[in-house]
Every structure is written in structure tokens, then in C-alpha cells.
Amino acid sequence: MPAFSQLKRTHTCGELRPEQIDQSVRLNGWIAGYRNLGGLMFFDLRDRYGITQVVINPESFDPEMLKAAERTRTEFVAAVTGTVRQRPEGTANPKLPTGEIEVIADGFHILSESKTPPFEIEEESKVNESLRLEYRYLDLRRGPLQRAIALRHRATIAVRNYFDRQGFYEIETPLLMRSTPEGARDYVVPSRVSRGKFYALPQSPQLLKQILMISGFDKYFQIARCLRDEDLRADRQPEHTQIDMEMSFVTPDDVFAVIEGMQRDLFKKVLDIDIETPFPRFTFDEVMNRWGIDKPDLRFGMEIIDFSETVANCDFKVFADNVASGGVVKGLMLKGGGSYSRKQVDELTELARTHGAGGLAYILRTGDQDKSPILKFIGEETKDRICQKAGAEPGDAVFIVSDKRLKTESILGQLRLHLGKAHDLIDRSHFRFLWVTDFPLLEYDEEAGRWDAMHNIVSHPHESDLPLIEEGFASELPPTDLNHPWHRARASQYDLVVNGWEVASGGQRINRSDLQKKILKILGIDEARANRMFGFLLRALEYGAPPHAGIALGLDRLVTLMAGLSSIRDVIAFPKTANAASPMDGSPSEIDREQLAELGLEIVAEEPER
């Protein structure tokens, strides 16, 4: 076989067109398929650019190269030399960009052989995901994943170019840093040089980018790798990539403008879609009240309806007593749901129970009469007022939950999403963006008996709510009382939501050391512990920290939405499974005793449960 330098490709397998007819070309790629028809041999040669059909005429072909062609199988790597010609009339393939031409081979060489793959390399794979992850290098040859990775590349380039035009510097922050175990668990790395001490892999560059603001770099961004030791799901991985940015001497409005411009530029350049800006803004209270979730999907309606006043004085004590004690009665109206069967109602009730509901009341407006298990308690008049409030006509259904406000809204929010998917109400042809603002600054964990930051320990309280911080220290109200000042304090915190996915979270940051210490104190972190964990940040805040704000967008989630996929694993080259394992390389794995000894570590056997 000639040296590869003589066989190296002159064209990719996706670029030949009728304009190249009669040209001599060299192609390199994988054999995607082969056929022997009527004395002619046909090979589909594939690379990431496309597929080209190669034709071999055995009668005029070199005998040695013919032997190589005859023993070639799918996924062999081959080099082909030949001449481009128009496909015979009636044989063109309109599904391929190269479908009008073929290459008549005068040379065929096997560059690398392949074992029989454990699954076929085809557009749609029905093979279970664990096998595909074990042979990820084969799975990545499939068209859908190749296109997803290509889209991710184009999106990343568009983001970098956009921020550069806006005057931002891309600055890398360390992957080895101090552990600050607040929030998700850290991945820790033992130090060989300093035995008994550990680095942490960054959950985000948050504290370091704040220090960059103090350093005078007023516009920073980074395509940052972040790692969190937490439970996984479709939109979460132990390591992910975020588009991280921070700005000095700004308010949230400035961040909104930059990010909206980035999304407009990104979707136009990558998908040729015009995104309408500015994005609508809703407060946390508003989205919970209307959609029951802080990341609502606005591609369909079905907003939550408040029946509290309607049923406050009815004879049904479950409703009336709950409203009298400060609870709410709210529900959803499903167009066409009046024909729901008992089985469908039972399934929906069970779903409500899994999300914490004690039960699910309903009114089915059938053609003949309204059906409801609570009709005998609420009476016809109250039932009619409920239906009128919901706008429920004959043929529709009303589903009702009665409990504390946020709990009720959260349950209905989950039911709304379920009904939207089950009845195909979602307009999947659109991207619906929104900002969610004014999150609670703090929330009380009754089980743990402590206050937690709802989003971020460095989020600045609303300027108008700063007095509530001081009032909370002096308040005699128990922390479970929603009138406690700290329950009423709002954060200058915001999320960007697209089609029901939270793709970004950010906020105005605390830029005063004394205020940061007060927030840490509320969270149960005394001064000594605060200095031990966050001393480098608190010290930096004492040296002229400008007002600053920023945000981090999940690149994986954003690209998944842009690609119309359902899992971020499909846009990550080498993702982990649901238990944070990599079947392809077998990680996590044990390490040699010598390595453990060098690090001053030993593995302690887990004690069996008694």
C-alpha cells in the first residue's frame, strides 16, 4: 500500500457536487454500507461532513485492491482514489447533498480494520443508552450526535464573538481551589505536597469572578467547566459547562440587556431564528401564582385559577376552613377534559398525591350534567361560580387543590405540565423566554432548623428590603412565621427561563464586607467559620469592591433546547450515567495502593448497617 501521504484526502465526503465532475479526487472515511449489484460494487464512504457513493468495477480494477475491497466491512476506514461522475439517470439520491454524483474508483486501500460494532451506526438508534455510552466513540459517529456537537461548537463560537464585540475579556479561573461547601457537594482533590489538605473542583467561578471585579476587570466572561457532586437527571451532569459573565458598575437591567442581545445574536447566527426582545419579566410571586413553578413553560396557557374567595363561605369545611386559616383553594381548567374517565381522574389524583396533595377535587362538565364528588358539599350555586370563574364550558374539566399557598401552587404547577404534555398543548415550534425576578432572599428549613439562602449566599438584598435584615435580628417572631422580616426580604436575584427550563441564574452581588458577614451570620456561619471558609472574599471586599452583577448560563441546557433534544447528555461528547459513571472508560475506578500512600490516604471499609 502506498504511504498515507499519497492517499490523504483532497476532499471530504460531503463536499463533492456536479461542479467537480471529471475531477480526480482522493477521499478518506468510514465504510457506512456496501452493496454488490450486477457486477458493480457500491460503497458509502462517510466522514463528519457527509456520505459519498463510491463505485468499483471489478472487471477493470487492480486485483490486489479488489481483494481489499471484497473483504471490507462496515466501519473499516478506507482511502479511495477515483474520478467524479454524474450518477446515471434515475439513480440520484435527493436525500444526500452529494446525491447527484458518485466516485468511480481506480484505487481502494484499507487504512484500518474494524471489529463488528455492537450496534449499527444509523440515524435513529433503538439500542439501550448504557451500551451506547460504553461505546460512545461509535455512538458519536451517528448523524444526530454529530449535528448536536456541531451545533454546540457554533453556539460557543457565537457566544465568544458576541462578548468580544461587547468589550468583555475572557479570563480563566482555577480548576483547583479552596473548598466552600455551601450548596451542592464539592468534588475534592488531595494534595500530594501538603498531606491532609485538599483542593476542591469549582462548582462555579462565582467568588473568583467577584474578585475579578474588585481587580478592575469590569467586563468578564468565561466558558467555564463546573463540577458538582449531586444527584443527576436529564438536565444535570456532575460536570457541566456554563457561560459565565460579570460586570461592574451595573444594575440587573444592564445584565438583562447584554444577555438578551447575546440570545438574539446566538439564535440568529446558529439557527437563523429571530428572537423577540426584550424578554417579559415576572416576579417570583407572580410566576408561582400564575403557573405554580419558578420556571414556567409559556408555550401553552392553562394558568392557575384562585377560587379562595369563591369558596370561602361555602358549606364544604375542607375548603372554607383552609381559607379561614390562611390557605388557598386553587385549580386548573382543562378544555375538553369533561370526558375524563374514572381511570384518568384516578391517575391525575395519584400524581397530585406524589407531589404532596392530600387529594384532588374535580368538576367534569359533561354534556348531560356536571359530575363531581364534592357537589353534594359545595352545592350547585358554588359549583356554578367555580365554573364561571374558571371559564369552564360544557365538555371542560376543573381540577382543584386546597392547601397552603406555595404548596398548592407547586402541586398545580406539576399537574399543569403533565396535562400540557399529555394533551399535546405545547407549541414546540417556538422558543419562549422570560425573566423571573425578586426571589425570596432566604428560606427557613424547618427540618434542619436553620435559614438557607434561597439561591446564593452572595445575592444582594433588594435595596428597599435592607432594613428587614436588621429587623430580623431583633424580631421576636418564630422563623416559621411568614411575617418574620427575613421571610419578607427579597433578593436582587434573577433567572432566565426558556420553554420551562431554567437556563441561567444570576444576581446583583453583595459588595460590602459588613453586609456579607450579616448574611453569613443569618445562615448560621459565625465570624470564625466565615473567615475560615470565605476569608479571601471578605478580605477582598474591604479593598474597594464596585457594585457588580452577573449571571451564568448553562451551555449544555441551552444547546439541548436549540437542538430540540430532551437530555443534555446528547450534546455532551462524553457524558456520565445517572449514577455519575462513565461506562466507556470505567470511571470512577480504584487507584493503586502506591498512589494512595503517596497522597497519605487509605480506604476505610464502610461499616455494615445494623
C-alpha positions as CSV (number, residue, x, y, z in Angstrom):
1,M,0.0,0.0,0.0
2,P,1.3,3.5,-0.8
3,A,2.3,5.8,2.0
4,F,-0.7,7.6,3.5
5,S,0.7,11.0,2.3
6,Q,-0.1,9.8,-1.2
7,L,-3.7,8.8,-0.1
8,K,-4.5,11.8,2.0
9,R,-7.9,13.2,1.1
10,T,-8.3,16.1,-1.3
11,H,-12.0,16.4,-0.5
12,T,-14.3,15.5,2.3
13,C,-17.2,13.0,1.9
14,G,-19.7,15.8,2.0
15,E,-18.5,18.4,-0.5
16,L,-18.5,16.9,-4.0
17,R,-21.1,18.3,-6.3
18,P,-21.7,18.3,-10.1
19,E,-19.2,21.1,-10.4
20,Q,-16.4,18.6,-9.7
21,I,-17.5,16.1,-12.4
22,D,-14.4,14.6,-14.2
23,Q,-12.1,15.7,-11.4
24,S,-9.7,13.2,-9.9
25,V,-10.2,13.1,-6.1
26,R,-9.0,11.2,-3.0
27,L,-11.4,10.5,-0.2
28,N,-10.9,9.1,3.3
29,G,-13.6,7.9,5.6
30,W,-15.5,5.0,7.2
31,I,-17.5,2.4,5.3
32,A,-21.1,3.2,6.2
33,G,-22.5,0.5,3.8
34,Y,-21.7,-1.7,0.8
35,R,-23.6,-3.5,-1.9
36,N,-22.7,-5.8,-4.8
37,L,-25.2,-5.3,-7.6
38,G,-24.9,-6.5,-11.2
39,G,-21.2,-6.9,-11.2
40,L,-20.6,-3.5,-9.7
41,M,-19.6,-2.9,-6.0
42,F,-21.0,0.2,-4.2
43,F,-19.6,1.7,-1.0
44,D,-21.0,4.5,1.0
45,L,-18.0,6.4,2.4
46,R,-18.7,8.6,5.5
47,D,-17.0,11.3,7.5
48,R,-18.4,14.0,9.6
49,Y,-19.1,16.1,6.5
50,G,-21.4,13.6,4.8
51,I,-21.5,10.5,2.6
52,T,-20.2,9.9,-0.9
53,Q,-21.1,6.9,-3.0
54,V,-18.1,5.0,-4.4
55,V,-18.4,2.6,-7.4
56,I,-15.9,-0.2,-8.2
57,N,-16.0,-2.1,-11.4
58,P,-14.3,-5.5,-10.6
59,E,-13.5,-6.2,-14.3
60,S,-11.2,-3.2,-14.6
61,F,-9.9,-3.0,-11.1
62,D,-6.5,-3.9,-9.7
63,P,-6.7,-7.5,-8.4
64,E,-4.9,-6.8,-5.1
65,M,-7.0,-3.7,-4.3
66,L,-10.2,-5.7,-5.3
67,K,-9.3,-8.3,-2.7
68,A,-9.1,-5.5,-0.1
69,A,-12.5,-4.1,-1.2
70,E,-14.1,-7.6,-1.2
71,R,-13.2,-8.1,2.5
72,T,-14.1,-4.6,3.6
73,R,-17.0,-4.4,6.1
74,T,-18.9,-1.5,7.8
75,E,-16.7,0.8,9.9
76,F,-13.5,-0.1,8.1
77,V,-11.5,3.0,7.4
78,A,-10.6,3.3,3.7
79,A,-8.9,5.6,1.3
80,V,-10.4,5.9,-2.2
81,T,-9.0,7.5,-5.3
82,G,-11.1,8.0,-8.4
83,T,-13.0,10.3,-10.7
84,V,-16.2,12.2,-10.0
85,R,-19.1,11.5,-12.4
86,Q,-22.8,12.2,-12.7
87,R,-24.9,9.4,-11.3
88,P,-26.8,7.6,-14.1
89,E,-30.3,8.9,-14.8
90,G,-32.9,7.8,-12.3
91,T,-30.3,6.9,-9.6
92,A,-29.7,10.2,-8.0
93,N,-30.4,10.4,-4.2
94,P,-32.2,13.6,-3.3
95,K,-31.7,12.9,0.4
96,L,-27.9,13.4,0.2
97,P,-26.2,16.7,-0.6
98,T,-23.8,14.6,-2.7
99,G,-26.7,12.6,-4.2
100,E,-26.2,13.8,-7.8
101,I,-22.6,12.4,-8.1
102,E,-20.6,9.3,-7.4
103,V,-16.9,8.5,-7.5
104,I,-15.7,5.8,-10.0
105,A,-12.8,4.3,-8.0
106,D,-9.4,3.5,-9.5
107,G,-7.8,2.9,-6.1
108,F,-9.1,1.4,-2.8
109,H,-7.0,0.9,0.3
110,I,-7.9,-0.2,3.8
111,L,-6.4,2.2,6.4
112,S,-7.8,0.5,9.4
113,E,-10.0,-2.5,10.1
114,S,-12.9,-2.7,12.5
115,K,-14.5,-5.4,14.5
116,T,-18.2,-5.9,14.0
117,P,-19.8,-3.0,16.0
118,P,-22.1,-3.9,18.9
119,F,-24.8,-1.8,17.2
120,E,-25.4,-0.3,13.8
121,I,-24.3,3.3,13.2
122,E,-27.6,4.7,12.0
123,E,-29.7,7.9,12.3
124,E,-32.1,6.6,14.9
125,S,-30.7,4.0,17.4
126,K,-33.0,1.8,19.4
127,V,-30.1,0.4,21.4
128,N,-30.2,1.0,25.1
129,E,-28.3,4.0,26.3
130,S,-25.9,2.2,28.6
131,L,-24.5,0.2,25.6
132,R,-24.2,3.4,23.5
133,L,-22.4,5.1,26.4
134,E,-20.0,2.2,26.7
135,Y,-19.1,2.5,23.0
136,R,-19.5,6.3,22.9
137,Y,-16.9,6.7,20.2
138,L,-19.2,4.6,17.9
139,D,-22.3,6.4,19.1
140,L,-20.7,9.7,18.2
141,R,-20.4,8.7,14.6
142,R,-24.2,8.8,14.3
143,G,-25.7,11.8,12.5
144,P,-27.8,13.2,15.3
145,L,-24.9,13.4,17.8
146,Q,-22.6,14.7,15.1
147,R,-25.1,17.5,14.4
148,A,-25.6,18.2,18.1
149,I,-21.9,18.6,18.7
150,A,-21.5,20.8,15.6
151,L,-24.3,23.0,16.9
152,R,-22.7,23.2,20.3
153,H,-19.4,24.3,18.6
154,R,-21.2,27.0,16.5
155,A,-23.0,28.2,19.6
156,T,-19.8,28.5,21.6
157,I,-18.1,30.5,18.9
158,A,-21.1,32.8,18.5
159,V,-21.0,33.5,22.3
160,R,-17.3,34.2,22.4
161,N,-17.5,36.6,19.4
162,Y,-20.5,38.4,20.9
163,F,-18.9,39.0,24.2
164,D,-15.7,40.1,22.5
165,R,-17.7,42.7,20.5
166,Q,-19.3,43.9,23.8
167,G,-15.8,44.6,25.3
168,F,-15.6,41.6,27.6
169,Y,-12.3,39.9,28.5
170,E,-12.3,36.1,28.6
171,I,-10.4,35.2,31.8
172,E,-9.8,31.7,33.0
173,T,-10.2,30.9,36.7
174,P,-8.6,27.9,38.5
175,L,-9.9,24.4,38.5
176,L,-8.1,23.7,41.8
177,M,-9.4,26.0,44.6
178,R,-10.5,26.1,48.2
179,S,-13.5,24.1,49.2
180,T,-16.5,26.3,50.2
181,P,-19.1,23.5,50.9
182,E,-22.3,25.6,50.8
183,G,-24.9,24.2,48.5
184,A,-24.0,21.2,46.4
185,R,-21.2,18.8,47.5
186,D,-17.7,19.5,46.3
187,Y,-15.5,17.1,44.4
188,V,-12.3,17.2,46.4
189,V,-8.7,16.6,45.2
190,P,-6.0,15.5,47.7
191,S,-2.7,17.4,47.7
192,R,0.4,15.3,47.4
193,V,2.7,18.2,48.6
194,S,0.5,19.3,51.5
195,R,-0.6,16.0,53.1
196,G,-4.0,16.1,54.7
197,K,-5.1,19.1,52.7
198,F,-7.4,19.2,49.7
199,Y,-8.4,21.3,46.8
200,A,-12.0,21.4,45.6
201,L,-13.1,21.4,41.9
202,P,-15.1,24.5,41.3
203,Q,-18.9,24.3,41.5
204,S,-18.8,27.7,39.7
205,P,-16.3,30.6,39.4
206,Q,-18.7,32.7,41.5
207,L,-16.3,34.0,44.2
208,L,-13.4,34.3,41.8
209,K,-15.2,36.4,39.3
210,Q,-16.3,38.7,42.1
211,I,-12.7,39.1,42.9
212,L,-12.0,39.9,39.2
213,M,-14.5,42.8,39.6
214,I,-12.6,44.0,42.6
215,S,-9.4,43.7,40.5
216,G,-10.8,46.3,38.0
217,F,-11.8,43.9,35.1
218,D,-15.3,45.4,34.7
219,K,-16.4,43.0,32.0
220,Y,-15.5,39.4,32.4
221,F,-16.8,36.2,30.7
222,Q,-15.6,32.6,30.6
223,I,-16.8,29.3,29.0
224,A,-16.3,27.6,32.4
225,R,-16.2,24.0,33.4
226,C,-18.0,23.4,36.7
227,L,-18.3,20.3,38.8
228,R,-20.9,19.3,41.5
229,D,-21.2,16.1,43.4
230,E,-25.0,15.9,43.2
231,D,-27.8,13.6,42.1
232,L,-28.3,13.6,38.3
233,R,-31.3,14.0,36.0
234,A,-32.0,14.8,32.3
235,D,-30.7,18.4,32.6
236,R,-27.9,17.8,35.1
237,Q,-24.4,16.2,35.0
238,P,-21.6,16.0,37.5
239,E,-19.6,18.3,35.2
240,H,-21.1,20.9,33.1
241,T,-20.2,24.0,31.1
242,Q,-21.6,27.4,31.8
243,I,-21.3,30.7,30.0
244,D,-20.2,32.8,33.0
245,M,-20.2,36.6,33.0
246,E,-19.9,39.5,35.4
247,M,-20.0,43.3,35.1
248,S,-19.1,46.2,37.4
249,F,-20.9,49.5,38.0
250,V,-24.2,48.0,36.7
251,T,-27.7,47.0,37.8
252,P,-29.7,43.9,36.7
253,D,-31.1,45.9,33.8
254,D,-27.7,46.1,32.3
255,V,-27.2,42.3,32.6
256,F,-30.6,41.7,31.0
257,A,-29.7,43.9,28.1
258,V,-26.4,42.0,27.5
259,I,-27.9,38.5,27.8
260,E,-30.9,39.4,25.6
261,G,-28.6,40.7,23.0
262,M,-26.5,37.5,23.2
263,Q,-29.6,35.3,22.8
264,R,-30.8,37.3,19.8
265,D,-27.3,37.1,18.2
266,L,-26.9,33.4,19.1
267,F,-30.2,32.2,17.7
268,K,-29.9,34.2,14.6
269,K,-26.4,33.1,13.7
270,V,-26.8,29.4,14.7
271,L,-30.5,28.7,13.9
272,D,-31.5,31.7,11.7
273,I,-34.3,32.4,14.2
274,D,-35.3,35.9,15.2
275,I,-35.8,36.1,18.9
276,E,-38.1,38.9,20.1
277,T,-36.6,41.1,22.8
278,P,-36.9,42.4,25.5
279,F,-38.0,39.3,27.3
280,P,-41.0,39.5,29.6
281,R,-40.3,39.8,33.3
282,F,-42.3,38.3,36.1
283,T,-41.6,38.3,39.8
284,F,-41.3,35.0,41.7
285,D,-44.6,35.6,43.4
286,E,-46.3,36.2,40.0
287,V,-45.0,33.0,38.3
288,M,-45.9,30.9,41.3
289,N,-49.4,32.4,41.4
290,R,-50.0,32.0,37.7
291,W,-48.1,28.8,36.8
292,G,-47.1,27.2,40.1
293,I,-43.4,26.9,39.2
294,D,-40.4,29.3,39.1
295,K,-39.5,28.1,35.6
296,P,-42.8,28.2,33.7
297,D,-43.3,26.9,30.2
298,L,-45.2,29.7,28.4
299,R,-45.7,27.8,25.2
300,F,-49.2,26.9,26.4
301,G,-51.8,28.6,28.6
302,M,-53.8,26.9,31.4
303,E,-52.9,29.4,34.2
304,I,-53.8,28.6,37.8
305,I,-57.2,30.0,39.0
306,D,-57.8,31.2,42.5
307,F,-61.1,30.0,43.9
308,S,-60.4,31.1,47.5
309,E,-62.9,33.9,47.7
310,T,-65.4,31.9,45.7
311,V,-65.5,29.0,48.3
312,A,-64.6,31.0,51.4
313,N,-68.1,30.8,52.8
314,C,-69.3,27.6,51.3
315,D,-70.5,24.6,53.3
316,F,-67.6,22.4,52.4
317,K,-65.4,22.8,55.5
318,V,-62.3,21.4,53.8
319,F,-62.3,24.5,51.6
320,A,-63.7,27.0,54.0
321,D,-61.6,26.1,57.0
322,N,-58.4,26.1,54.9
323,V,-59.1,29.6,53.5
324,A,-60.0,30.9,57.0
325,S,-56.6,29.6,58.3
326,G,-54.7,31.5,55.6
327,G,-54.6,28.7,53.0
328,V,-55.9,28.8,49.4
329,V,-58.1,26.9,47.1
330,K,-56.8,27.0,43.5
331,G,-57.2,25.0,40.4
332,L,-56.8,24.4,36.6
333,M,-59.3,24.3,33.8
334,L,-58.7,21.7,31.1
335,K,-60.5,22.3,27.8
336,G,-62.2,19.1,26.7
337,G,-61.4,17.4,30.0
338,G,-65.1,16.8,30.8
339,S,-64.9,13.4,29.1
340,Y,-62.2,12.2,31.5
341,S,-62.7,8.6,32.6
342,R,-62.6,7.4,36.2
343,K,-59.2,5.9,35.5
344,Q,-57.8,9.2,34.1
345,V,-59.1,11.1,37.1
346,D,-57.5,8.5,39.5
347,E,-54.1,8.7,37.7
348,L,-54.2,12.5,37.9
349,T,-55.1,12.3,41.6
350,E,-52.2,9.9,42.3
351,L,-49.9,12.3,40.5
352,A,-51.1,15.1,42.7
353,R,-50.5,13.0,45.8
354,T,-46.9,12.2,44.8
355,H,-46.3,16.0,44.8
356,G,-47.8,16.4,48.3
357,A,-51.5,16.9,47.8
358,G,-54.0,15.3,50.2
359,G,-56.4,14.8,47.4
360,L,-57.7,16.3,44.1
361,A,-61.2,17.7,43.8
362,Y,-62.7,18.0,40.3
363,I,-65.7,19.0,38.3
364,L,-66.3,17.3,35.0
365,R,-68.7,19.3,32.8
366,T,-70.3,16.5,30.7
367,G,-72.9,17.0,28.0
368,D,-75.8,16.0,30.3
369,Q,-74.8,17.0,33.8
370,D,-71.8,18.1,35.9
371,K,-70.0,15.3,37.8
372,S,-68.1,16.0,41.0
373,P,-67.6,14.1,44.3
374,I,-67.8,17.5,46.1
375,L,-71.0,18.6,44.5
376,K,-73.1,17.5,47.5
377,F,-70.9,19.5,49.8
378,I,-70.5,22.8,47.9
379,G,-73.9,22.9,46.3
380,E,-75.0,23.9,42.7
381,E,-74.6,27.6,43.3
382,T,-70.9,27.4,44.4
383,K,-70.2,24.9,41.7
384,D,-71.6,27.3,39.1
385,R,-69.5,30.2,40.5
386,I,-66.4,28.0,40.3
387,C,-67.1,27.0,36.7
388,Q,-67.8,30.7,35.8
389,K,-64.6,31.8,37.4
390,A,-62.6,29.1,35.5
391,G,-64.4,29.8,32.2
392,A,-65.3,26.1,32.1
393,E,-67.9,25.3,29.4
394,P,-69.8,22.0,28.9
395,G,-67.1,19.5,27.9
396,D,-64.4,21.0,30.1
397,A,-63.0,20.0,33.5
398,V,-61.8,21.8,36.6
399,F,-59.3,20.3,38.9
400,I,-58.9,21.8,42.4
401,V,-56.3,21.6,45.2
402,S,-56.7,23.1,48.7
403,D,-53.7,23.7,51.0
404,K,-51.1,26.3,51.9
405,R,-50.4,28.8,49.1
406,L,-47.0,27.8,47.8
407,K,-47.7,24.1,48.3
408,T,-51.0,24.4,46.4
409,E,-49.4,26.3,43.6
410,S,-46.4,23.9,43.3
411,I,-48.8,20.9,43.1
412,L,-50.9,22.6,40.4
413,G,-47.7,23.6,38.6
414,Q,-46.7,20.0,38.2
415,L,-50.3,19.0,37.1
416,R,-50.2,21.8,34.5
417,L,-47.0,20.5,33.0
418,H,-48.4,16.9,33.0
419,L,-51.6,18.0,31.3
420,G,-49.8,20.1,28.8
421,K,-47.7,17.2,27.6
422,A,-50.4,14.6,27.9
423,H,-52.8,16.6,25.7
424,D,-50.1,18.0,23.3
425,L,-50.9,21.6,24.2
426,I,-47.2,22.7,23.9
427,D,-46.3,24.7,20.8
428,R,-42.9,23.1,20.1
429,S,-42.1,25.4,17.2
430,H,-41.4,28.4,19.4
431,F,-38.8,29.5,22.0
432,R,-40.4,31.4,24.9
433,F,-38.0,33.3,27.0
434,L,-38.8,35.1,30.3
435,W,-37.0,36.6,33.3
436,V,-38.0,35.6,36.8
437,T,-37.0,38.2,39.4
438,D,-37.4,39.1,43.0
439,F,-36.8,35.7,44.6
440,P,-37.0,35.4,48.3
441,L,-33.6,36.1,49.8
442,L,-33.9,33.5,52.5
443,E,-36.0,30.4,53.3
444,Y,-36.3,28.5,56.6
445,D,-35.6,24.8,56.7
446,E,-37.9,23.5,59.5
447,E,-36.3,20.1,59.4
448,A,-32.8,21.3,59.8
449,G,-33.8,24.3,62.0
450,R,-31.9,26.9,60.0
451,W,-32.1,29.6,57.5
452,D,-30.8,29.0,54.0
453,A,-30.1,31.3,51.1
454,M,-32.8,30.5,48.5
455,H,-30.3,31.0,45.6
456,N,-26.9,32.3,46.5
457,I,-25.1,33.4,49.6
458,V,-23.7,36.5,47.8
459,S,-27.0,37.8,46.4
460,H,-27.6,41.4,47.4
461,P,-30.9,42.1,49.1
462,H,-33.3,44.5,47.4
463,E,-32.2,48.0,48.3
464,S,-35.7,48.7,49.8
465,D,-35.6,45.5,51.8
466,L,-32.2,46.2,53.5
467,P,-34.0,47.3,56.7
468,L,-35.6,43.9,57.0
469,I,-32.1,42.3,57.5
470,E,-31.6,44.4,60.7
471,E,-35.2,43.9,61.8
472,G,-34.8,40.2,61.6
473,F,-32.1,40.1,64.2
474,A,-34.3,41.8,66.7
475,S,-37.6,40.1,65.7
476,E,-39.4,38.0,68.3
477,L,-41.4,36.2,65.7
478,P,-40.5,32.5,65.3
479,P,-38.7,31.7,62.0
480,T,-41.6,29.6,60.8
481,D,-43.9,32.7,60.8
482,L,-44.1,34.0,57.3
483,N,-44.3,37.5,58.7
484,H,-40.8,37.3,60.0
485,P,-38.7,40.0,58.4
486,W,-36.3,37.6,56.8
487,H,-39.2,35.8,55.0
488,R,-40.2,39.1,53.5
489,A,-36.7,40.1,52.3
490,R,-36.3,39.8,48.5
491,A,-33.0,39.1,46.7
492,S,-31.8,41.1,43.7
493,Q,-31.7,37.7,42.0
494,Y,-33.0,36.6,38.6
495,D,-33.3,33.5,36.4
496,L,-33.6,33.2,32.7
497,V,-36.2,30.6,31.7
498,V,-36.7,29.1,28.2
499,N,-39.5,26.6,27.4
500,G,-39.8,25.5,31.0
501,W,-36.0,25.1,31.5
502,E,-34.0,27.4,33.8
503,V,-31.0,28.1,31.6
504,A,-29.4,30.9,33.6
505,S,-29.2,32.3,37.1
506,G,-27.7,35.5,38.4
507,G,-28.0,38.5,40.6
508,Q,-26.6,41.7,42.0
509,R,-23.8,40.8,44.3
510,I,-23.0,42.0,47.8
511,N,-20.1,44.4,47.5
512,R,-19.7,45.3,51.3
513,S,-17.9,43.0,53.7
514,D,-20.1,44.0,56.7
515,L,-23.3,43.1,54.8
516,Q,-21.9,39.8,53.6
517,K,-20.9,38.9,57.1
518,K,-24.5,39.6,58.3
519,I,-25.9,37.3,55.6
520,L,-23.5,34.6,56.6
521,K,-24.5,35.1,60.3
522,I,-28.2,34.6,59.4
523,L,-27.1,31.3,57.7
524,G,-25.5,30.2,61.0
525,I,-22.0,30.8,59.9
526,D,-20.2,32.7,62.7
527,E,-17.3,35.0,62.1
528,A,-14.6,32.4,62.8
529,R,-16.1,29.9,60.3
530,A,-16.8,32.7,57.8
531,N,-13.2,33.7,57.8
532,R,-12.1,30.1,57.5
533,M,-14.4,29.4,54.5
534,F,-14.7,32.8,52.8
535,G,-12.0,34.9,54.3
536,F,-10.3,35.5,51.0
537,L,-13.6,37.0,49.6
538,L,-14.4,39.0,52.8
539,R,-10.9,40.4,52.8
540,A,-11.1,41.4,49.1
541,L,-14.4,43.2,49.8
542,E,-12.6,45.5,52.2
543,Y,-10.5,46.9,49.4
544,G,-12.9,48.9,47.2
545,A,-15.4,46.5,45.7
546,P,-17.5,48.1,43.0
547,P,-21.2,47.4,42.7
548,H,-21.4,44.4,40.4
549,A,-23.8,41.9,38.9
550,G,-23.6,38.9,36.7
551,I,-25.1,35.6,35.5
552,A,-24.2,32.1,34.5
553,L,-26.0,30.3,31.6
554,G,-25.9,26.6,31.2
555,L,-24.4,26.0,27.8
556,D,-25.4,22.3,27.9
557,R,-29.0,23.1,28.6
558,L,-29.2,25.9,26.1
559,V,-27.7,23.8,23.2
560,T,-30.1,21.0,24.2
561,L,-33.1,23.3,23.7
562,M,-31.7,24.7,20.5
563,A,-31.2,21.2,19.1
564,G,-34.7,20.2,20.1
565,L,-33.5,17.4,22.3
566,S,-34.6,16.2,25.7
567,S,-31.4,15.4,27.5
568,I,-28.1,17.3,27.9
569,R,-26.3,14.0,27.5
570,D,-27.0,14.2,23.8
571,V,-25.0,17.5,23.4
572,I,-22.0,16.4,25.6
573,A,-19.3,14.3,23.9
574,F,-18.6,12.1,26.9
575,P,-21.4,12.3,29.4
576,K,-21.9,10.3,32.6
577,T,-24.8,8.0,33.5
578,A,-27.4,8.7,36.2
579,N,-25.0,7.4,38.9
580,A,-22.1,9.6,37.7
581,A,-20.3,6.8,36.0
582,S,-18.6,6.6,32.6
583,P,-19.1,3.1,31.1
584,M,-16.6,3.9,28.3
585,D,-13.5,4.3,30.4
586,G,-14.8,2.7,33.6
587,S,-14.6,5.7,35.8
588,P,-14.8,6.2,38.7
589,S,-12.3,3.5,39.4
590,E,-10.0,2.3,42.2
591,I,-6.4,3.6,42.2
592,D,-3.2,1.8,43.1
593,R,-2.2,1.5,46.8
594,E,1.1,3.2,45.9
595,Q,-0.9,6.3,44.7
596,L,-2.9,6.3,47.9
597,A,0.2,6.0,50.0
598,E,1.8,8.9,48.1
599,L,-1.2,11.0,49.0
600,G,-1.3,9.9,52.6
601,L,-4.7,8.3,52.1
602,E,-6.3,5.0,52.9
603,I,-9.7,3.5,52.1
604,V,-11.8,2.7,55.1
605,A,-14.3,-0.1,54.6
606,E,-17.9,1.0,55.0
607,E,-19.5,-0.4,58.2
608,P,-22.5,-2.6,57.5
609,E,-25.8,-1.2,58.7
610,R,-27.1,-2.7,61.9
